[in-house]
Amino acid sequence: SFPTRRSSDLFKLIKTTINDLADENGWAFLGDVGNLILKKQPNFDSRVYGFSKLSQLIRSFPQFEMDKRETDKSGIKLIYIRNKD
């Protein structure tokens, strides 16, 4: 697995970005989180950490909770994430 130091920096980046965007229940839309991470760290790429998608990377951390929400369009789900307390 990747070095712990890198992992803790990555964890902090994701956690603070979720906090920046979270609604009153702590949920943030994954797409917005991804965009803000790229603003903070333009060279960010989840593939560097061995994941093809940001959602897979976030799912690898037990400290984050993920919620797939149905939309009006059939088959389309929006992914929301939040920090577990």
N, C-alpha and C positions, 0 to 999 in steps of 0.2 A: 504493500500500500504506500501511498505517498507520505513524505516526511511530516511528522507531527507539527512542526513549526509552520509549514506551509498550510497544513490543514487548519490550524487554529486561526491563522490570518484569513483564510477563506471563510471559515465559520463566522468570524467577526464581520467581514464584509457583507455576507448574506444577512446576518442577524440585524445589523444596523440599517441595511437597505430596506428590509421588511419593516422595521420600526419607522423609517422615514415615510413609508407609504401606507401604513396600516390604517384600517378603519377603526371605529370605536370598539370592535370586537377583536382587533388584532390581525385581521385578515388583509392580505395584500394580493393583488392580481399578479400572477407569475410574469406575464408579459411586461408589466410596468417595472417589476423587480429586475428583470433582465436588462431592460433599457437603462435603468438608473445605475446598475452595476457597470454597464459599458461607459456611462458618462464618468463614473468615478475612476474606472480602470479600463481605459480604451483597448488595452491589449488582452483583456480577459477572454478566455476561451475554455469552455467546459471540457473540451477534448484534451486539453493539457492534463487534466486530472483523470482522464480515462473514461469520460462520459460523453456520449454523442449529443445529449440534450441537457440543458440546465435543470429541467425537472428531475432527471435521473440523478444528477449530482446532488440536488437538494434532498432527494429521497434517501440518499446514502447517509445523511446525518440524522440520527434519532432525535435530535433536539428540535426538528422542524415537523410541523403537521401539514398535511396536504389535503385539499378538498376539491374534488371535481364536481363542478356544478353544471347542470343541464341548462341549455339556452333554448330560446324559441325555435331556433333552427335545429331540426332533428339531427342527431348524431354529433352535434358540436358541443363540446364540453369546455368550460373555462376552468383553468386550474388556479386555485387560490392557496396561498401558503401563510403560515404564521409560526411564530416562535412558541414552543411549548414552555409553559412556566414551571 
